Amino acid sequence: MAGKQKNKSLVLRFVVLAVCGYMIFSLCTLWGELVNSLATSQMLSEQRDEKQAQISELRTLLEAGDEEQIVEKAARERLGYVYANEQVFIDISGN
């Protein structure tokens, strides 16, 4: 009878150890996902702030009623247009 009790105790210890190992593995996995989610959240927050600044700038231009500046800004940024007497320097360093 003592042998059966010892086997049950050994099996119980193994099961508890396996469950603890699984829980630690799950915790580490969830921690990694949390870190990734926080990084993504920070990046999206920065993008939101940039977009809000752009929107604020465009609203200011609209309220000023200077449509010429709006058209010029759009032509420069979106279409890459420049004045005939301007020199354009392109940074090819990749930075």
Secondary structure, 3 states (H helix, E strand, C coil): CHHHHHHHHHHHHHHHHHHHHHHHHHHHHHHHHHHHHHHHHHHHHHHHHHHHHHHHHHHHHHHHCCHHHHHHHHHHHHHCCCCCCCCCCCCCCCC
